[in-house]
Amino acid sequence: MKSVVITGLGAVSPYGAGLVAYWKGLAAGVCTIRDLTLIETEGFRCRIGAEVPGTPAGSARRTRADRLAIAAAAEALADAGLGARDCRAAALVVGAVGGGMLEAEAWYWRGAREGARPASVRAVRAMLPSAHAETLSSRLGLGGPRHTVVTACSSGAVALAEAAELIADGVVDVAVAGGVDAITRICFMGFNALKILDPAPCRPFDQERRGMSIGEGAGFLVLESQARARARRARVYATLAGHGMTTDAFHVTAPEPEGDGMVRAMTAALRVAGAAPAEVQYANAHGTGTPQNDRIEARALARVFGEGGLLVSSAKSMIGHTMAAAGSLEAIATVLALEHGVVPPTANLVTPDGDVPFDCVPRVSRAAPLTCAISNSFGFGGQNVTLLFRRGVA
């Protein structure tokens, strides 16, 4: 099995385009959750979310989500110092859910309201989640295996795990992997109908938390075999030393009450990495801000790592739940926490929940000499993923 390292990072987030803006916002604890402008919110219980500011660069013929993905993936490739020749055999694994649904919704709503729709159905054809991988491979010249992962909120993390497996098994030596999602009406309306959106910015692990906030963005990473990275003298951010993927097989939305699937995912990541629980110093939590999910995740973390010793925080408190992009954007946050020795805070955390036996880094980032960290992503239907990273070359 080949060792897998991270050599490139790219992000488009509610802080704006680029990795620098993303890390600067996270480290400063800036919450980007505010009134939504992309979609109509009149009459809904919750009317806020975390939008990428402005209009994403690129052709207006492409969907918003495609443009977010292109910008993030191109930045990751440039950050890794890879060119066209390197891309010819590179794998591409994309986590996606919403696809180009935002544009398809607009197309449909124009017809419903105005009585006529444009002749072109390009937006409808582009709404499939698989459209992102097609766009990225052709735009960036990625000629290796191409996969699309649709596992709800864990899609971006599963994409990274699958890319790591392609490299570890010797199928390819380099892969571009990550996730993307744009805010859509169907997502916003669905979570409102489930009554799990907080009318105020979400407060993961707070005693008074009332639900999640939605967001959007794209995060992509370049993964390489350690041997290839060493041969070209690439900068290595971190080693993706292990991952675990499990399914609760319990309920269409609710997690298993004792967190058994989460425990198995974290335990598997430790086993693959050959790491003891005591080696892990930080957990970038799934941390949605719903009363049930936060409590169950905390219970699962305590079962694996014991109580008290682990630093835990949630990026969703600042950028919302970016759906299919969450797992990859939060993986990037975890890698950068290792790189800079700084744990991003849990914004809006004022009154820690007594049932959460961890320091959840309230409101202000924390300096910490990190060498090993995990990133958790737990999707609807109990689709659990844990990624374990070690700083530099393990």
C-alpha positions, -999 to +999 in steps of 0.1 A: +000+000+000+014+034-010+014+063+015-008+092+004+001+128+010-016+162+004+004+185-019-023+211-030-053+229-015-080+250-031-111+266-016-140+289-025-159+296+006-183+322+022-152+342+029-145+345-008-123+329-034-090+314-024-072+295+004-058+326+020-092+341+026-106+308+038-079+303+065-078+339+075-116+338+082-115+305+100-086+315+122-102+348+131-135+331+140-155+352+115-191+340+111-204+345+075-240+334+082-264+362+073-295+370+052-297+350+020-299+368-014-296+339-039-331+325-032-364+338-020-369+333+018-401+351+025-424+332+049-398+307+061-389+302+097-352+306+088-340+331+063-302+331+067-273+311+053-236+314+043-232+325+007-201+328-014-198+366-019-203+381-053-205+363-086-181+334-091-155+339-119-160+321-151-185+318-180-221+326-173-229+295-193-217+274-165-237+268-133-227+285-101-216+252-086-194+244-116-177+278-114-171+273-077-156+238-084-134+250-112-119+278-091-112+256-062-097+227-082-076+250-103-062+266-072-053+232-057-035+221-089-016+254-090-008+251-053+006+217-059+027+229-089+011+205-113+007+212-150-010+197-180+013+168-183+007+158-147-031+160-152-032+136-181-034+105-159-047+121-127-079+107-112-108+130-104-132+122-076-160+148-069-185+148-040-217+164-052-254+166-043-272+197-056-255+197-090-268+226-111-301+226-093-300+264-086-302+272-123-327+244-130-349+259-103-347+293-119-356+279-153-386+261-138-397+291-117-396+315-147-420+292-165-443+287-135-445+325-130-443+339-165-460+311-184-431+304-208-397+289-205-366+295-227-362+270-255-329+258-242-329+232-214-291+235-208-297+242-171-318+211-167-291+189-184-265+205-161-284+198-128-271+162-123-244+159-097-222+141-122-221+172-144-194+187-121-169+159-128-175+162-165-169+199-164-138+196-143-122+168-163-126+187-196-117+221-182-086+210-164-075+181-186-078+154-159-076+122-179-075+094-153-104+076-136-134+099-130-158+093-101-188+111-087-198+105-051-233+112-038-235+104-001-253+135+012-234+156+037-204+133+037-198+134-001-167+155+000-151+134+026-159+101+008-144+116-024-111+121-005-112+086+009-119+071-025-091+091-041-067+079-014-076+043-021-069+047-058-034+060-049-028+035-021-038+006-044-015+018-072-042+026-097-029+062-100-002+083-085-020+116-083-057+126-078-078+157-075-106+152-051-131+173-032-167+185-030-189+213-042-224+226-036-243+258-042-273+269-021-306+258-037-342+263-030-349+226-026-322+222+000-333+253+019-370+244+018-363+208+027-343+216+058-369+243+068-396+216+064-377+193+087-375+222+112-337+218+117-326+252+105-318+278+133-333+312+125-301+326+140-265+316+131-260+281+142-243+274+176-227+239+176-222+224+210-240+253+227-266+244+254-291+267+236-284+254+200-315+251+179-303+237+145-280+242+116-273+269+090-268+261+053-239+273+033-221+268+000-187+265-015-161+242-030-130+225-016-105+204-036-072+188-026-044+172-046-034+138-033-002+121-044+017+090-036+045+099-012+071+085-036+059+107-064+058+138-042+093+131-030+106+125-065+094+159-076+104+176-043+069+188-037+058+206-006+037+182+016+010+197+038+000+165+055-003+127+051-038+113+048-028+084+070-062+067+074-099+068+068-130+049+080-163+047+062-194+031+078-232+031+074-256+032+103-284+014+084-307+029+109-329+058+097-332+080+066-322+112+085-316+105+122-282+091+134-280+059+154-287+071+190-255+057+205-232+067+177-222+032+169-215+039+132-195+070+140-175+050+165-167+024+139-157+050+114-133+067+138-119+033+150-113+022+114-094+054+106-072+049+136-066+012+126-057+020+090-033+048+102-018+026+129-026+053+154-035+051+190-064+073+202-041+093+225-021+104+194-051+124+181-051+160+195-079+176+175-112+167+159-128+189+133-163+178+142-193+173+119-209+197+144-241+207+127-256+226+156-287+203+159-294+192+195-294+155+185-264+153+162-240+172+184-249+152+214-245+119+196-212+129+180-198+140+214-209+106+228-191+088+200-160+109+204-159+101+241-163+064+234-132+064+211-110+091+227-121+093+263-134+125+279-116+158+281-083+154+263-093+162+227-098+197+213-130+198+192-144+225+170-169+230+142-162+251+111-200+250+104-204+277+131-186+301+107-194+289+071-226+270+077-232+235+064-218+235+029-235+201+021-214+181-004-185+205+000-185+202+038-163+171+041-136+186+018-137+222+031-134+208+067-106+185+057-087+215+043-094+233+076-080+203+095-049+202+073-043+239+078-048+236+115-019+210+115+002+233+092-002+264+113-006+249+148-039+267+153-073+252+161-102+272+145-128+281+170-165+272+173-181+306+168-212+316+186-205+290+214-215+309+246-228+283+270-211+249+265-235+219+267-228+199+298-234+167+278-204+175+256-173+166+276-147+184+255-131+218+251-149+230+219-127+261+215-154+287+220-153+319+198-115+323+197-089+302+179-063+283+199-026+278+193-017+241+197+013+221+185-007+196+165+007+165+148-024+144+143-060+153+138-093+138+124-121+153+104-156+138+108-184+139+082-217+122+090-243+123+062-281+117+062-288+080+063-259+074+086-231+077+060-202+082+083-166+091+073-136+099+094-103+111+078-071+110+098-043+134+090-007+136+102+013+168+098+039+166+070+052+133+058+043+105+083 
